[in-house]
Amino acid sequence: MIYSLDKKEARPLAKDEQCNNSDQRAFCKVDTNELHRRIASRAEEYLRELFGDKFDRAQNGSFRVGSKGSLAISVKDGVLLWYSHDEGIGGDAIALWQRERGGTAGEALCAVAAWAGIAPTPNGESYQHNKTVEANPPPPFKPTSPTPADWSKQWAECLTRATDERLAPIAAERGVSLEFLRYAAAQGWLGFYGSNNVAFPVINGDGLTVACHYRLPDRSWRYEPNGQGTHPLVIGDPIKAGIAWVFESQWDALSVLDALAVHEDADSFTKYFAVIVTRGAGNGALATKAAAGCKTLVAWPQNDRPNRRTGKVPSDDWMQAIGATAPAGMAVRRAETPQEHEDAGAWCKAARPSREDVLAVVADAFQTEAGKSQNDTLTDSATAPTAMIATINGKPALQLPGDGRPLGDFAEDCGRMLAAQSIFARKGCAFTLNPEGQKLEPATPTWLRSWAEKHVCCYKSRTSNGQEMRLASTMTEDSAKVVLAAPQFLENLRRVERFHPCRLPVIRRDGTIELLPEGHDTESATYTAPGSPYPLDMTVEDALVLINQTFAEFPFAEDAGRSKAVAVAAMLTVFAGSIMEEGATRPVFLYLGNAEGTGKTTAARLAGICYGAVAAESAPTEESEWQKKLLSAVIGGRRLLLLDNLKGNLDSPSLEAYTTASRYGGRILGASKEFEGEACATVLITGNRLTVSPDMRRRALIVELFMHELRAEDRHFSRRMDDPALLALRPRLLAACWALVKSWDIAGRPAASRMNSSFPRWCDTIGGIVEHAGLACPTAPAELNGMGDTDTRDISKLAAEIVPGTRYTFAEIADLCADNGLFERFTSDLDGEELSRRAKSAFPKVLRQYDRRRISSGLQFFIEGEGHARRYLAK
């Protein structure tokens, strides 16, 4: 049969329409009906022969070739047809071969027949393929709207609203698991339109998302936008799977998929069957169009009662429409849910069927007369529904790579089957939670080999006496290494950027502030650890009482409440840092005491109360250690870094770079891979009489603790602040922080009264929350004695000792400083009666920072000359 294309349909060419090719050099006698049937059933394989991997599949089963899909290819009535939008011409599979490979039509026919396994015989008749005509080919589903709009961006917004707060009521209503609904939302099957209207995507025949189908509170359904036509919801690839399960309602489909636990075994779903939802009993014919090229449909009709007026049963009409429109070679089977339930969704909710129960229903559809339709021509070899979901020892079966099993396919299947587990994609690497569940860490091949076996059973396939044998086996180290680096694996994992130890607030794209749900949140790419509830209804008055009681016995300096305000600001920064705009910088918090026992470490641990009784870490002493420490925090997605008891002077270029930039990167330890991520950790540093460089001073906020007692043990406390006390206090402090954030949000989000150019957006948010609560301004300047930024203070005092216009040698400047107690970390570093070699090297570098700078009112500091001729003066 020879086909032609016109604007509406593909039709056989009449004799007078067929083109003659008198100069053909190859003549073949071929059963073209059989040839087209074979090509249509192997359409993807045929296109790969012609185009390699340079084609894409639309969700409706059609194909596109070219960066903009300029060549459209689909299967219509068992014939592969193509159309070039650029050239305005089209034809059948043989014409496509000739177009790509050249030669005559007869030569193309012989070549295609050989590819399809049909042996042509010489004949005096020539084959004449479709005449190419300037016409548009029909899409498998022609939308009712002549110009469908791309609604994919709007649907992406709907997906971001699929939070646990919105999914949980749906899970309870429909009797499906929350874990499955999370998976469904992550796959793009389910979202929310508006605020809380559950919605499903509407995808046309070209694979374009053109609308959503959503439910109003009165339980009626609407389309947004209107006029895009009715299209089935297609999940998976019917042609690739060969079997499609058809449902009237999306709820029936989701309930059955949840019972099958496809969120735990994605491979079984995508590999063995697809799902088609017709969105109503009147749309049965849409199923066969959506499944064009599929061998078997398993229809799940609802147990409808006869219509009182017409006497007709809607589900029977639905089944009849499917059977009547199914092409030759497509078998239709009927899956019967128990009659005591209205439909598959009600059955799953009431009876809680297992995976085996669902498969038994499908098995019955293949074995009983009730399950057959007029188009059922399948042999017994195709009726093994239990093969649709392969398991070994109760776990999803995952075939290891080997002969006929490329590593890329193994990596892709591995990603799909593990997508719902605690493994995530982050910046081109696979990450998992550390054993304590407190941070993210890179997944290693050794870890993957054993961890994967908790969720899947890897096996090798062997054949013995014509029977396949599956032997459980562990993936090799090399295979695990390839999987972790494979894009096929990473593309299937959920994206994560940060880790939260409990529910913390975030600002959504629409500007609203809300607490993140436990588990993975798609929009913010955040994983929140479960199991840390706290009250959400504390008033701001109660919150302030609790905060004042908590900090009542800390010996804050007499600075009008500034130090206490900074301590509260540090706690709010850890709690609510995600409400700041992405890329916003935040201060380093320094807890400085005048002696040991001031409580600086406990105050810092209160700031990290989100993480429980957080452990303090030793502070780095070398610059290389600072680099490793900060990169480790970035790689782990950590939001808190508490460095305890730093001594001497804090002057780290790495820390300054970390706090200045929104991103930080470096080489992963033990690997050749570079990593760059958010510099989002709040850094807390404690120290006794710690001094800091001027660069660090302007990037930090300081909590000053001053103990008047001579000995720390002389202090008496009415409240304990050990680990058990902190853990007991944690839920209430989290509730207090949330109360302060909510109050600030309701008040219009006022900013702090004083800005700091090093972290202005922090001042707009966290600083504003602190002041709105009635505390002091945390960005007010700190007046410290003998700690903090002593360099700036000392250079100002030096100005009073220098005679203006007099040129001083370095030795003379050093003596002036020593006599007046300035720059003591250098002037007290002696080797005999002179400065040590280290001091002689480091002190001039500090002085050089003030060259040509105004060090007091009307006095400017200058450095002239080099080496021994260098002189210092003020004028």
N, C-alpha and C positions, 0 to 999 in steps of 0.2 A: 504494500500500500504506500502511495506517495502522498505526502502531506504538503499543504500550503498554509501560510499565515495570513490572516486578515485582522482587522481591529478587534473583532469580538471573539473569534475562536479558531482553533486549528481544525481544518477539514481536509478530506481527500481531494487531490487534484483530479479534475476531469481530464480525459484523454487530450482534448484540444488545448489544455493548459500546460501539459507536460513539455519540458524542453528537450530537444534532441541534441545529442552530442555526437555528431557523425565521425569526428576524428578521434574518438576514444580508441586507445590501444589495448585496453583490458576489458574483457567481457565476462560477466559472472552471472550465474543463475543462483539466486539466494532467496530463501524464504524471508522476505523483509519484515513480515509481521513478527516472526520469531526473533529476528535480529533486533528490531526496535524494543521488543519485550526484554531481551537480555540487557540491552544498554540501559533501559529505564531502571531495571532492578539493580544495576551496578553503576548508577549515574555518577556517584562521587569518585569511584575508581576510574571511570572513563575520563572524567575531567582531570584527574591527577595525571593520567597518561598524557593528556594534551598540554596541561598548564603547570604540572608539578604542584607546588603548594600555593601558587599565585591565584587562588580563588577563595571566596568566603561563602559560608552558608548562612542564609537568612533563617529565621526561626520557623517559617512556614515550609521549609524544605527546598525553596528555590536557591539559586546560586548567583553570585556576582563575580565578575572578573574585571580587574582594573581598579585603580585607586579610588574611583568614584562609581564603581559598578557599571561601567559603560557597556559591558556585555552581560545581558541578563539571560539566565538559563533556567528552565523549569521543566517538569515532567507533566504532560497533559494527556489524559486518556491513554496512558501507557507508552507515550512517545516523548523522547527528549527533544525539546525545542529551544532555539536560541534567538536572540535579537540584539543587534548592535545599535545602541542609541546614537553613537557617533556617526555611523554610516547610514542608518535608517533601513537596514536590511536584516533578514533573518532566515532561518531554515531549520532542517532537522540535524540529527547527529552525524549523518554522512557528510552533509554540507559543511558542518563545523570542522570535521576532520580535514576535508579538502581545503577549507579556508586557512587552517593552521599548518598543514603539512604540504600543501600544494598538490600538483598532479591533476589528472582528469577525474571525473566523477566515478568512472568505472574502477580506476586504480584505488580511489578512496573507499569504494564499496568492498573491494577485495581485501584491503588492509583492515577495515573495520570488522569484516566477517572473520578474518583470521584472529583478530584481537578477542572477539566474542566467542571463539571456539566453534564457529560454523565453517565447514569446509565448502568453499564455492566451487562450482564446476563450470568449465568454459561453455559458452552458449552464444548463439548468434544474436541474442537480444542484449541490448545495452541497458544498464541501469540509469535511470534518470531521477536524480534527487530533487528536492524541493527547489522550485524557482525562487530566488531571493526577491522579495517584494518590499517596497517601502511602506511598512505598516508597523504598528506597535503591537508587541506580543501581549497576550493576556496574563496578568499575574494570577497565581493560583486562587487568591481571594481578591475580588475587585472591590475596593472600598466604595461605599455609597457617596462619600465626599470626593469630589473631583480633585481637590488639592489638599490632601491630608497634611496637617501641621505636625511638626516634630515636637512631641510633648515629653521627650526623654528627660529634659532638665527638670521639669515640674515633677515627673515621677521620681527622679532622684531625691527631690526634697521630701516627697511622701515617704520614701524609704528611711530617711533620717529620723522621721517621727516614730518609727517602730521601736519605741523604748519599752522596757519591762513594765512600766506603769500602764502603758496602753495595751500591751500584749497580754498581761495577766488576766484582765476581765474577759478577753476573748477566749483565752485558754480555759477559764472556768465555765464560760457559756457553752463552748463547743465540746468540752471534754477532751481536749488535746493537751499535750505537754507544752510547757513554756519553752523547754529546750528546742522542741521541734519548731515552734513559731519563730524563735530567734533564728534558727537555721533557714526557715522559709523567707524571712525578711532579708537575711544576708544573701540569699539567692535571687532576690528581686521579685519574688512571687506575691508579696503582701506588704502593704504599707498603710499609711493613714493620710487621708485627704482632709484639709482643714485642721481642726484640732483633734478630734477623736473619732472620725468617720473611717472605719476600716475600708480599705480599697484594694482593688486588684488591677493590674495593668491591662490595657487594651492594645494589642500589637497587631498591625495589619499584615497583609500577605507579603509585603516587602520587608518584614522584620522591623518596622518602624513603630515605636511607641507613640500612639496618636491620642490617647485619652486614658482615663481611669474609670473603673466601675466601682462606685462607692455606695455605702449604706448610710442612710440618714438615721437619726435617733428614733423615728417612728417605724424603722425597720424596712422602709421602702428603699428601692435602689435607683440610682441616677447615674448618668454618664457626664463626665466633664473632660473636654467640651462635648457638646452635642453634635450630631451630624456626621460622626466618623464611622457609622455602620456597626453591625454586630460581628465581632470576630471571636473565635474560640480562644480560650486560654490554653496555650501549648507549653508544657513543661517537659524538657528533654528533646530528643531527636527521634521522631517516629520512624524515619527511614533507616537510620543507623541501627536502631534497636530492633526493628522488624516487628515489634509488638507494641500496641498502644492500648492503655486502659482508658475507657471513655466514661465520663460522668456528666450528669446534668448540672450538678452544683459544685462550686469550688469547695464548699464545706465538706461534701462527701469525699472529694479527692484528697483534701488535706487530712481528714480523719483517717482514711485508709493508709496514706503515706506515713502518718504518725504511728499507726499500729505496726507498720512494717519497720519502723525505726530507721527510715532512710537517712535521718540526720546523723546516725551513728555508722551508716554503711552506704555512703554516697555512691560508691562504685556499683552496687547492685542496682540502683535506680537508673543511673545514666547509661549503664552498659546493657541492661536486659530489657527494659521497657520504658516507654514514655507515657505521659498523661495528657489527655485532651479533655477540656471542660467546655461544654457547648453553651453554658449560661442559659439554661432553660430547656424545657421539654419540647418547645417548638423549633429548636435549632438542630435537630438531629443530623440534618444533611451537612452541616458544617464539619462534622467529625470526619467524614470520609474525604472531604476536600483537604482538611488539615493533615490527614494521614496518607496523602497521595504517595504511592510507592511503598507503603507499609504492607506487610503480609497478613497480619492478624490484628483484629480489634476485639478487645474484651470489654463489652459494654456492661455498665453497672446501672441498670434502670432502678428508679425508685419504686417502692411498693404503693403506687397510687391507687386511690379508690375511683370508681367510675364517676364521671361528671353527671350530676343529677339531671341536667337538662338534656344533654346529648347522649348520655350513656357511655361515652367513650372513655377509655383509660389513657391519660396523657402519656404515661411511660410506654404504653404499647405503641402509640403513635410515634414516639421518639425512636423506639427500636425499629419500627417499620421504615421510618425515614432513613435510618442508618443502613438497614439491609437493602433498601431500594436503590440507594445511591452508591453502594459499594461496587467498585469495578470488578471485573472478572479477575480471579486470582487472589482477591482479598477476602479472607474468612472473617466472619463476625460471630463471636461467641457471647453468650449471655450469662453473666455472673449473678446468681440469685442470692440476695441477702435474706436472712431469716424473716419470714413473713410477719412476725410479731413486731418488727421494727419498721418505721416509715421509710427509712433509707439507710444507706451505708453509714452516714454520719451518726444517725441515732443509734444504730447497732454498735458502732465503735464507742460511743459515749456510755451506753448502758451496759454492754456486755464486756467491754475491755478485751476484745479479741487479741490473741497473740499473733506474731508473724505467721506461725504455722496455721492458725485458724483462717487468716486471710488467704494464704496460699491454697488451703483446702477448698475454699469457695471457687478459686480460679481453676483448680484441678477438676472440680465437678463440672465447671462450664465446658471443659474439653471432653468429658467422659459421658455426660448425660444428654439425652435427646433435647431436653429443654434448653440446653446451652447452645444448640446448633441453629444456624440460619440458612436461608436458601443459597447463600454464597459460600457455605463451608465446604472447602475442597482440600483441607489439610490432611496430611497423613499422620499416622500415630507418632512418627519421628519428631514431629513439631509440637507435640502436646505434653511437654514436660515442664509445667509451671514451676516446680520446685527448683529448677535450674536458674530461674530468674534471679534468685538471691542465693548466692553460694555462701555456705558457712562451713567452718571446720571447728569442731569442739565448741560450738555455740558462738563463735566469733566470725565476723565477715572474712571471707577468704581473699587473699591478695597474692596473685601469682608473681613469683620472683622473676627478674629478667633472665633471659637465656635465648636459646635458638627460637626465632620467631616471636620473641618478646623483647622489643627494644627497651633500653633504659629509660628513654623519654616517656614511653607509655606507662612504664612502671612508676615513674616519678609522678606523672599526672594522676594515675589511679590512687597512689599513696596520698597525695594532697587532698583529693576528694574524700577519701575515706576517713582522713584524720582532721578534716576542716572544722568539725564541731568540737574538737578536743583542745587542750590547753597548749597549743602550738600556734604561733602567729608569724606573720611576715612583717619585717621592719627594716626599711632602707636596704632592700635587696638581700637580707639575711633572715634566717629562721630563728625565732626566739621562743623560749618557754619560761615558765615560772620557776624560780629556784625552789629547792625542797621545802623551805619555810614559807613559800608563797608570798614573799615580801618584796620581790623585785624581779625584773626580767633579766635573763642571761642568754647568751647565744647557745643554740642547740649544737651539740657535737655529734659526730658520726657514732661514737661509742654509746652515747646516751640514746640516740634514736633507735639503734638496733634493739635494745632491750625494752625501751619505753613503748615502741610501736606495738610490741607483742601483747601489751595490756588491752589493746583495742582491736587488733586484727590478727589473723593467723596467716603468716607468710607460708607459701608452699611452692614446691617444684612439681611440675607436671611430667609424669612418665606414662608410657603406653605399654601395656602387657596383654598379649592375646587379644588385641583390638579394643581393650578397655582402658580408659584413662584412670590413672592412679595419682592421687594428690598426696604428696609427702610433705608434712610440716617441716619447715626449715627456717633458719635465721638468715636475714639478709647479711651480705658480706660488708666489711668495713668500707671497701671501695664503692659498693653500691650506695651505702648510706651517705658517703661523701658526695657522690654525684647527685643524689636526691636533694640534699640540703642546698646545693648550688643551682639546681635546675629551675628555670623559670616556670616550667610546667607544674612543678610542685608549689612554688611560692605563690603563683597566681591563684591557686585554689584556697590559700589560707586567708584568714581574717587579718586585716591590717591593724597594727597596734603601734602607737607612738609613746604611750606613757602608762604607768601603773599607779593605781590608787589603792591604799590599804583599807579604805572604807568609803562609804558614799560621800563624795565631796561635790561642791557646786561647780557648775560650768556655765558659760554663757553660750546660748545657742545662736544659730545663724540669724534668727529673727530678733535677736537681742534679749530674749528672756533668760532669766537666771533660774536654774533648777538643779536639784541633786541628781547626779548620775545614777543609773540603776546598777545593781550588782551584776557582775559578769562583763561581757564585752559590749561596748557602745560604738556603733558604726560611725556616727557623725563625728565624734570627738576622737575616734581611734584610741579609746582608753579601755583598759581592763581594770575593773574594780573587784577587789577580793570580797567574797561573800562572808557573812557571819559576824558582822560588827554593827548591830542595830543600835540606834540611839534615839531619844525623844525628838520629835520634830515640832513640838508645840510650845516650847519654853518661851516665855515672854522676855523682852529685852531688859525689863527691870530685874527679873530673876537672874538673867544672864550676868548683869553687872554685879549683883550681890555675890554670885558665885566667883566671878573673876577677882573681885576685891578680896574675898576671903582666901582665895588660893594664893595670891601674891602678898598677903598682909605681913608675913614675917620675913620677907626678903629685905635686906638692908640697902635699899636703893639710895643713891646719892641724893642730897638735898638740891634737886634741880627742877623744882616746880612740877614734878610728876613726869618729866620727860623720859627718864629711864624706864619707869613702869609702862608708859605708853609704848615704848619701843619693844618691851618684852611681850606685850599683848599683840603688837603689830607683827612680831615674828611668828606667833602662834597662828594668827589670821593669814599670814602669807603662805604658810604650809597648808592650811585648811582651804583657802579660797584663791590660791594663786591662779587657778584655771579660768577665773572670770576676767583676768586681764587679757588684753588683745595678744594674739600670737606674736611672738618676737619681742614682747615687752621685757625690759631688763628689771631686775630686782636687786635690792641691796644685800650685802653681806652683813650678818648680824654678829657683832662682837660683844661678848660678855666678859668684862674686865673687872677684876677684883683687886683691892689693895693688899690682900693677903690671902693665904689659904683658908678654906672653910667659909667663904662668903656665900656659898650656894650658887655660884655661877653655873656649874654643870647641871644642877637640878633645874634652874631657870631655863637653861637651854633645852633640857629634856621635856619640859612642859611645852615648849614651842613645837616639839615634834610629837605631841600627844596623839596625833592621828595614827602614828605608827606604833602606838602602845608604849611600853616601857623601853624606849629606844636606847640602843647601846651606843655609847660614845666611842669614837675611833681615835687612835693616836694621830696627831698632826704630822704631816711630812716635815722633814728637816732639810731636804735637798730639792732643788727645782725639778729635777727629773722625777722625783717622787710625787710632786704636785701634779705634773703632767699625767702620770699614770692614774693617780687618784681621781682626777677630774674626768678623764676619758672613761674610766670604769663607771663613774656615775652616769655619764651620757649613754654608754652602751646598755646599762641596766635600766635606763628610763627612770632613774631615781629622782624623787622630788625632795629629798632631804639628805644633808651631809653634815653630821655633827663631829667636829674635830676638837678634841679636848686637850687642855693644858699646853697650849703653844707657848714657847718661851722666847724671850729676846725680842727681836724686831720682825714684824710681818711685812715682807717685801717680796712678793711673788709675781713675776710677769704673767705666769700661766693663770693664776687666780684672777689677776686684773683683766686678762683677756676673756676669761670665762664669764666674768660678771658684766663686761662691757658688751659682748656680742650675744646675739640670740641663739647662735649655733656654735658648736665646738666639735672638733674632730681630731683623728689621729689613727695610728695603726693598731689593730686589735692584737693584744698580747698572744703570742703563740701562733699567729696566722699572718699571711701576707696580704690580708684584706684591710683596706682603709675603711673607717667608719666615721660618719658625721651625723650628729643629731642635735636635738634641742638642748640648750644649756638651761634647763628648767629646774634644777635643784636649788632649794634654799640652803645656803651655806651658813652654818652656825659655828663660831669659833670661840673658845674660852681661853683665858690666860690671866695670870697674875702679873700686874704691872706691865702688860704687853704694850710695846710701842709699835706703831705702824707707819708706813711711808705715806707721804702726802697723797700719792695716787690712790692708795688703798683707803685713806681717810675719806675722800670724797665719794667713794663707792660703798661706804659702810655706814650703818647706824649702830650706836654704841649703847649698851646697857652697863651703867657704872654701878658697881656694888661696893659699898664702903663699910667695913666692919670697925667699930670703935673699940671692941674688946681686944685685949692683948692676945688672948688665946681663943681659938675657935671653940674649944670644948667648954668655955665659960658661957656660951650662948645657950639659952633655953627656948624650946619650941613647944607649942601646944598642938601642932599638927605634924604628923609624920609624912614624909615624902619619899618613902622607899618604893620599890617596884610594886608590891601588892597595893599600896595606896594609890599610886599613879594609875594602875589598871582599873581600880575601882572608881577612880575619878574620871576616867576617860569618857564614858558615855555622856556624862553631864557637861563636861567641857566642850565636847563636839556639839552638843545641843546648844550651848551658849554661843559658840562661834556662828552656828547657823542662824540663831536669833539675831545676832548683830548684823549679819549680812542681809537678812530679810528686812530688818528695820531700815537699813541704809538704802536698800532697793526701793522700798515704798516711799521713802523721803525724796526720791528723785536722784539718788546717787551723787551727793555733793562731794566735791574734791577737798583735799587737804588745804589748809590755809597757807601753807608754805611749800613751795615747789623745790625739788632738787633736780638739777639738769642731768644727773647721772641715771636717774630712774623716774622720769616724769609720769609715766603711765601708772607706776606703782603708787605715786602720790595721788593720782586721780581716783584710784580704787581703794587699796588697802589703807592708805593714809586717810582717805575720806571716811572709811568705815570706823576707824579708831576715833577720830575727832567727833564724828556724829554720835558716837556712844557716850560722849562727855569727857573723854580722856584728853590729856595734853597732846600737843602737836608732836608727833614722833620725829619730824624732820627738823625740829629746832636744833641749833648748834649745841654741841656738847662742850662744856668747860671742864676739862680734866686736869688732874694734878699728877704729873709724873708718869702718865701712860696715855695711850692713844697716839695722836700725831704730835709727838714732841719736837720733831724737826722744825715745823713751821713756827711753833712757839719759840724755839731756841734761836732761830735766825732773826726773829724780831727783837729778842733780848740782846743778841749780839750787836744789833744796830746801835743800841744805846751805849755800847762800850767802844765802838770804833770812832776815831777822830775823823771827821769828814775830810776827804782829800788826801789822807795819809795812805801810802802804799805799804801793805803788810806782807811779810813772807808767810808761807804755810806754817812754819814753826811758831811765828808770832801769833797767828790766828788760833793755833792749837792751844797755846799758853793762855790766851784770853778766855777761850772756852773752858779750859780746865779750872782757871781761877774763879769762874762764875757759875760752875756747875752746868755747863751747856754741852749738848751732844755727848752725854756721859757714856754711851755705849762705845764711843771711840776714844774719848779722852781718858777713860779709866782702863782702857786696854793697853797696858804698859809692858814694855820689855826693859826692865831696869828702870831708868828714869825717863826713857823716851817712849814714844808711841810704838806699839808693835808693828811689824811689817804689814799685817792685815789691816790695822787701823790706818797706816800711812797710805795704803792703797784705796781703801773704801771711803774714808772721810772726804778726800778731794772730789770724789764722784758725787757725793751728796751736796757739797758746796756748789758744784757746777750747775746743779738744778736751779740755783737762784741767780745765776749770771744774768745781768740786765733786768732783774725784777725789782719791783718796789717792795722793800722789806720793812719800811715804816713810813709814817707820814712825811713826805717830802724827801725821802732818802732812798737812793737806788744803789744796788749792789753790783759791782763790776769785777770781772776777772780778766787780767791782762797778761800776755806772754805765755810761754810754754816751759815745761821742765823746771829747772832750778831758777829760771828767770821769772817764773809766774808770780804775779802780785795780786793782792786782794785789796779792794778799796770801796768806799762808799762816798757818794757825792750827790 
